[in-house]
Amino acid sequence: LKTVVDFYAPFDCEIIEVHTELEDDASVITEDCYNEGWIVKVKPTGPTDVLITPENFVKQVEKEIEEGSH
């Protein structure tokens, strides 16, 4: 099954590389999402001071859960 989807990013960017090997085997996305399971590589084209690391994102979500935020 192959499909084309829109790509939405939380910041302005340009797609600079597409992981074409996923066309043959997409299972790596769930097996190793932070290393070999990447889908696209992007280059920011606007401000990046609002970006956070995955670790800080998890901390933020955990904090919001504790506080009862959505």
N, CA, C and O atoms as CSV, one atom per row, in Angstrom:
chain,resi,resn,atom,element,x,y,z
A,1,LEU,N,N,0.843,-1.178,0.000
A,1,LEU,CA,C,0.000,0.000,0.000
A,1,LEU,C,C,0.886,1.238,0.000
A,1,LEU,O,O,1.722,1.407,0.887
A,2,LYS,N,N,0.709,2.076,-0.963
A,2,LYS,CA,C,1.454,3.335,-1.024
A,2,LYS,C,C,0.457,4.476,-1.056
A,2,LYS,O,O,-0.642,4.350,-1.596
A,3,THR,N,N,0.858,5.585,-0.472
A,3,THR,CA,C,-0.034,6.733,-0.427
A,3,THR,C,C,0.781,8.015,-0.442
A,3,THR,O,O,1.979,8.011,-0.159
A,4,VAL,N,N,0.126,9.090,-0.769
A,4,VAL,CA,C,0.735,10.418,-0.727
A,4,VAL,C,C,-0.045,11.219,0.301
A,4,VAL,O,O,-1.276,11.230,0.287
A,5,VAL,N,N,0.676,11.890,1.192
A,5,VAL,CA,C,0.020,12.685,2.229
A,5,VAL,C,C,0.647,14.068,2.288
A,5,VAL,O,O,1.770,14.282,1.832
A,6,ASP,N,N,-0.098,14.995,2.856
A,6,ASP,CA,C,0.448,16.322,3.098
A,6,ASP,C,C,1.372,16.254,4.301
A,6,ASP,O,O,1.141,15.477,5.228
A,7,PHE,N,N,2.408,17.061,4.282
A,7,PHE,CA,C,3.358,17.128,5.391
A,7,PHE,C,C,3.160,18.456,6.096
A,7,PHE,O,O,3.281,19.518,5.485
A,8,TYR,N,N,2.855,18.392,7.384
A,8,TYR,CA,C,2.670,19.599,8.182
A,8,TYR,C,C,3.764,19.660,9.238
A,8,TYR,O,O,4.024,18.672,9.925
A,9,ALA,N,N,4.395,20.798,9.364
A,9,ALA,CA,C,5.434,20.995,10.376
A,9,ALA,C,C,5.029,22.176,11.254
A,9,ALA,O,O,4.343,23.088,10.793
A,10,PRO,N,N,5.452,22.161,12.515
A,10,PRO,CA,C,5.088,23.257,13.419
A,10,PRO,C,C,5.959,24.492,13.247
A,10,PRO,O,O,5.912,25.408,14.068
A,11,PHE,N,N,6.750,24.520,12.189
A,11,PHE,CA,C,7.609,25.661,11.897
A,11,PHE,C,C,7.834,25.717,10.394
A,11,PHE,O,O,7.639,24.722,9.697
A,12,ASP,N,N,8.244,26.877,9.894
A,12,ASP,CA,C,8.506,27.024,8.468
A,12,ASP,C,C,9.768,26.252,8.108
A,12,ASP,O,O,10.805,26.395,8.755
A,13,CYS,N,N,9.663,25.420,7.051
A,13,CYS,CA,C,10.822,24.618,6.672
A,13,CYS,C,C,10.727,24.196,5.211
A,13,CYS,O,O,9.699,24.347,4.552
A,14,GLU,N,N,11.842,23.664,4.742
A,14,GLU,CA,C,11.949,23.140,3.390
A,14,GLU,C,C,12.363,21.678,3.507
A,14,GLU,O,O,13.287,21.357,4.254
A,15,ILE,N,N,11.694,20.791,2.780
A,15,ILE,CA,C,12.091,19.386,2.775
A,15,ILE,C,C,13.354,19.266,1.934
A,15,ILE,O,O,13.372,19.657,0.766
A,16,ILE,N,N,14.413,18.721,2.538
A,16,ILE,CA,C,15.682,18.599,1.822
A,16,ILE,C,C,16.022,17.154,1.464
A,16,ILE,O,O,16.889,16.910,0.624
A,17,GLU,N,N,15.344,16.196,2.097
A,17,GLU,CA,C,15.592,14.793,1.766
A,17,GLU,C,C,14.385,13.949,2.180
A,17,GLU,O,O,13.761,14.196,3.212
A,18,VAL,N,N,14.073,12.957,1.358
A,18,VAL,CA,C,12.987,12.026,1.644
A,18,VAL,C,C,13.594,10.637,1.808
A,18,VAL,O,O,14.431,10.229,1.002
A,19,HIS,N,N,13.188,9.914,2.831
A,19,HIS,CA,C,13.704,8.573,3.110
A,19,HIS,C,C,13.005,7.572,2.195
A,19,HIS,O,O,12.020,6.947,2.589
A,20,THR,N,N,13.505,7.426,1.001
A,20,THR,CA,C,12.848,6.603,-0.019
A,20,THR,C,C,12.872,5.111,0.296
A,20,THR,O,O,12.056,4.365,-0.245
A,21,GLU,N,N,13.783,4.653,1.154
A,21,GLU,CA,C,13.826,3.231,1.513
A,21,GLU,C,C,12.551,2.792,2.235
A,21,GLU,O,O,12.236,1.603,2.276
A,22,LEU,N,N,11.825,3.746,2.799
A,22,LEU,CA,C,10.575,3.413,3.479
A,22,LEU,C,C,9.522,2.904,2.504
A,22,LEU,O,O,8.563,2.248,2.910
A,23,GLU,N,N,9.698,3.205,1.219
A,23,GLU,CA,C,8.749,2.722,0.218
A,23,GLU,C,C,8.730,1.200,0.179
A,23,GLU,O,O,7.695,0.596,-0.106
A,24,ASP,N,N,9.879,0.574,0.466
A,24,ASP,CA,C,9.981,-0.883,0.445
A,24,ASP,C,C,9.683,-1.517,1.799
A,24,ASP,O,O,9.135,-2.618,1.856
A,25,ASP,N,N,10.039,-0.834,2.896
A,25,ASP,CA,C,9.838,-1.387,4.238
A,25,ASP,C,C,9.666,-0.250,5.233
A,25,ASP,O,O,10.643,0.354,5.677
A,26,ALA,N,N,8.421,0.036,5.578
A,26,ALA,CA,C,8.132,1.145,6.492
A,26,ALA,C,C,8.144,0.720,7.957
A,26,ALA,O,O,7.915,1.556,8.832
A,27,SER,N,N,8.402,-0.543,8.250
A,27,SER,CA,C,8.359,-1.017,9.636
A,27,SER,C,C,9.401,-0.340,10.516
A,27,SER,O,O,9.235,-0.276,11.734
A,28,VAL,N,N,10.463,0.161,9.917
A,28,VAL,CA,C,11.516,0.820,10.698
A,28,VAL,C,C,10.996,2.079,11.397
A,28,VAL,O,O,11.591,2.524,12.379
A,29,ILE,N,N,9.914,2.650,10.914
A,29,ILE,CA,C,9.339,3.841,11.549
A,29,ILE,C,C,8.933,3.528,12.984
A,29,ILE,O,O,9.193,4.322,13.888
A,30,THR,N,N,8.305,2.388,13.198
A,30,THR,CA,C,7.886,2.036,14.555
A,30,THR,C,C,8.995,1.370,15.348
A,30,THR,O,O,8.971,1.392,16.579
A,31,GLU,N,N,9.958,0.781,14.672
A,31,GLU,CA,C,11.044,0.078,15.356
A,31,GLU,C,C,12.152,1.019,15.824
A,31,GLU,O,O,12.779,0.761,16.852
A,32,ASP,N,N,12.402,2.097,15.096
A,32,ASP,CA,C,13.539,2.968,15.410
A,32,ASP,C,C,13.247,4.394,14.937
A,32,ASP,O,O,13.971,4.943,14.107
A,33,CYS,N,N,12.172,4.985,15.478
A,33,CYS,CA,C,11.672,6.263,14.953
A,33,CYS,C,C,12.638,7.435,15.122
A,33,CYS,O,O,12.563,8.391,14.350
A,34,TYR,N,N,13.538,7.397,16.100
A,34,TYR,CA,C,14.437,8.530,16.309
A,34,TYR,C,C,15.768,8.394,15.576
A,34,TYR,O,O,16.583,9.315,15.612
A,35,ASN,N,N,16.000,7.270,14.917
A,35,ASN,CA,C,17.258,7.096,14.193
A,35,ASN,C,C,16.997,6.719,12.742
A,35,ASN,O,O,16.937,7.594,11.877
A,36,GLU,N,N,16.842,5.435,12.466
A,36,GLU,CA,C,16.672,4.981,11.087
A,36,GLU,C,C,15.254,5.156,10.552
A,36,GLU,O,O,15.025,5.005,9.352
A,37,GLY,N,N,14.306,5.470,11.425
A,37,GLY,CA,C,12.914,5.565,11.007
A,37,GLY,C,C,12.460,6.952,10.590
A,37,GLY,O,O,11.261,7.228,10.564
A,38,TRP,N,N,13.391,7.817,10.268
A,38,TRP,CA,C,13.006,9.169,9.862
A,38,TRP,C,C,12.263,9.117,8.525
A,38,TRP,O,O,12.482,8.208,7.724
A,39,ILE,N,N,11.392,10.087,8.291
A,39,ILE,CA,C,10.591,10.130,7.068
A,39,ILE,C,C,11.133,11.181,6.111
A,39,ILE,O,O,11.368,10.899,4.935
A,40,VAL,N,N,11.330,12.382,6.614
A,40,VAL,CA,C,11.910,13.459,5.810
A,40,VAL,C,C,12.922,14.212,6.657
A,40,VAL,O,O,12.835,14.233,7.885
A,41,LYS,N,N,13.873,14.822,5.987
A,41,LYS,CA,C,14.793,15.741,6.651
A,41,LYS,C,C,14.408,17.136,6.189
A,41,LYS,O,O,14.155,17.365,5.007
A,42,VAL,N,N,14.368,18.064,7.134
A,42,VAL,CA,C,13.949,19.420,6.812
A,42,VAL,C,C,15.010,20.424,7.219
A,42,VAL,O,O,15.847,20.172,8.085
A,43,LYS,N,N,14.943,21.564,6.566
A,43,LYS,CA,C,15.812,22.694,6.898
A,43,LYS,C,C,14.893,23.838,7.308
A,43,LYS,O,O,14.069,24.284,6.509
A,44,PRO,N,N,15.023,24.319,8.546
A,44,PRO,CA,C,14.186,25.447,8.965
A,44,PRO,C,C,14.424,26.663,8.071
A,44,PRO,O,O,15.558,26.960,7.694
A,45,THR,N,N,13.346,27.356,7.741
A,45,THR,CA,C,13.468,28.568,6.930
A,45,THR,C,C,13.013,29.799,7.701
A,45,THR,O,O,12.970,30.903,7.158
A,46,GLY,N,N,12.681,29.602,8.952
A,46,GLY,CA,C,12.234,30.709,9.798
A,46,GLY,C,C,12.826,30.567,11.181
A,46,GLY,O,O,13.768,29.799,11.377
A,47,PRO,N,N,12.287,31.297,12.145
A,47,PRO,CA,C,12.803,31.250,13.515
A,47,PRO,C,C,12.730,29.836,14.105
A,47,PRO,O,O,11.755,29.115,13.891
A,48,THR,N,N,13.762,29.455,14.842
A,48,THR,CA,C,13.797,28.124,15.453
A,48,THR,C,C,13.869,28.188,16.975
A,48,THR,O,O,14.025,27.156,17.628
A,49,ASP,N,N,13.759,29.368,17.539
A,49,ASP,CA,C,13.909,29.507,18.986
A,49,ASP,C,C,12.771,28.869,19.776
A,49,ASP,O,O,12.883,28.718,20.992
A,50,VAL,N,N,11.685,28.494,19.117
A,50,VAL,CA,C,10.563,27.865,19.819
A,50,VAL,C,C,10.633,26.336,19.789
A,50,VAL,O,O,9.800,25.672,20.406
A,51,LEU,N,N,11.604,25.778,19.090
A,51,LEU,CA,C,11.712,24.325,18.988
A,51,LEU,C,C,12.281,23.736,20.274
A,51,LEU,O,O,13.101,24.363,20.945
A,52,ILE,N,N,11.834,22.516,20.613
A,52,ILE,CA,C,12.338,21.839,21.805
A,52,ILE,C,C,12.783,20.421,21.437
A,52,ILE,O,O,12.401,19.889,20.395
A,53,THR,N,N,13.585,19.830,22.297
A,53,THR,CA,C,14.055,18.467,22.075
A,53,THR,C,C,12.938,17.475,22.395
A,53,THR,O,O,11.993,17.820,23.106
A,54,PRO,N,N,13.033,16.251,21.883
A,54,PRO,CA,C,12.028,15.238,22.238
A,54,PRO,C,C,11.942,15.017,23.750
A,54,PRO,O,O,10.851,14.818,24.286
A,55,GLU,N,N,13.074,15.049,24.432
A,55,GLU,CA,C,13.086,14.858,25.881
A,55,GLU,C,C,12.315,15.967,26.591
A,55,GLU,O,O,11.538,15.699,27.507
A,56,ASN,N,N,12.529,17.207,26.170
A,56,ASN,CA,C,11.809,18.326,26.780
A,56,ASN,C,C,10.321,18.293,26.435
A,56,ASN,O,O,9.487,18.730,27.228
A,57,PHE,N,N,9.994,17.776,25.257
A,57,PHE,CA,C,8.586,17.621,24.887
A,57,PHE,C,C,7.901,16.642,25.840
A,57,PHE,O,O,6.804,16.912,26.329
A,58,VAL,N,N,8.551,15.506,26.102
A,58,VAL,CA,C,7.986,14.513,27.019
A,58,VAL,C,C,7.800,15.126,28.400
A,58,VAL,O,O,6.767,14.920,29.037
A,59,LYS,N,N,8.793,15.876,28.866
A,59,LYS,CA,C,8.686,16.530,30.175
A,59,LYS,C,C,7.498,17.491,30.208
A,59,LYS,O,O,6.761,17.540,31.193
A,60,GLN,N,N,7.316,18.248,29.138
A,60,GLN,CA,C,6.218,19.207,29.069
A,60,GLN,C,C,4.868,18.496,29.102
A,60,GLN,O,O,3.952,18.925,29.804
A,61,VAL,N,N,4.746,17.413,28.344
A,61,VAL,CA,C,3.494,16.656,28.325
A,61,VAL,C,C,3.214,16.060,29.702
A,61,VAL,O,O,2.082,16.110,30.185
A,62,GLU,N,N,4.248,15.495,30.336
A,62,GLU,CA,C,4.068,14.929,31.681
A,62,GLU,C,C,3.617,16.000,32.669
A,62,GLU,O,O,2.759,15.750,33.516
A,63,LYS,N,N,4.195,17.185,32.559
A,63,LYS,CA,C,3.822,18.293,33.442
A,63,LYS,C,C,2.360,18.676,33.227
A,63,LYS,O,O,1.621,18.890,34.188
A,64,GLU,N,N,1.948,18.761,31.967
A,64,GLU,CA,C,0.566,19.127,31.665
A,64,GLU,C,C,-0.413,18.062,32.154
A,64,GLU,O,O,-1.513,18.390,32.596
A,65,ILE,N,N,-0.024,16.797,32.078
A,65,ILE,CA,C,-0.882,15.722,32.579
A,65,ILE,C,C,-1.047,15.851,34.087
A,65,ILE,O,O,-2.153,15.726,34.612
A,66,GLU,N,N,0.061,16.102,34.778
A,66,GLU,CA,C,0.013,16.264,36.235
A,66,GLU,C,C,-0.876,17.438,36.644
A,66,GLU,O,O,-1.581,17.374,37.650
A,67,GLU,N,N,-0.831,18.511,35.848
A,67,GLU,CA,C,-1.606,19.712,36.162
A,67,GLU,C,C,-3.047,19.616,35.667
A,67,GLU,O,O,-3.867,20.481,35.972
A,68,GLY,N,N,-3.357,18.572,34.907
A,68,GLY,CA,C,-4.705,18.419,34.377
A,68,GLY,C,C,-4.980,19.283,33.174
A,68,GLY,O,O,-6.139,19.526,32.837
A,69,SER,N,N,-3.922,19.761,32.508
A,69,SER,CA,C,-4.092,20.582,31.303
A,69,SER,C,C,-4.351,19.686,30.101
A,69,SER,O,O,-4.136,18.475,30.149
A,70,HIS,N,N,-4.813,20.300,29.033
A,70,HIS,CA,C,-5.028,19.561,27.790
A,70,HIS,C,C,-3.873,19.812,26.867
A,70,HIS,O,O,-3.846,19.285,25.755
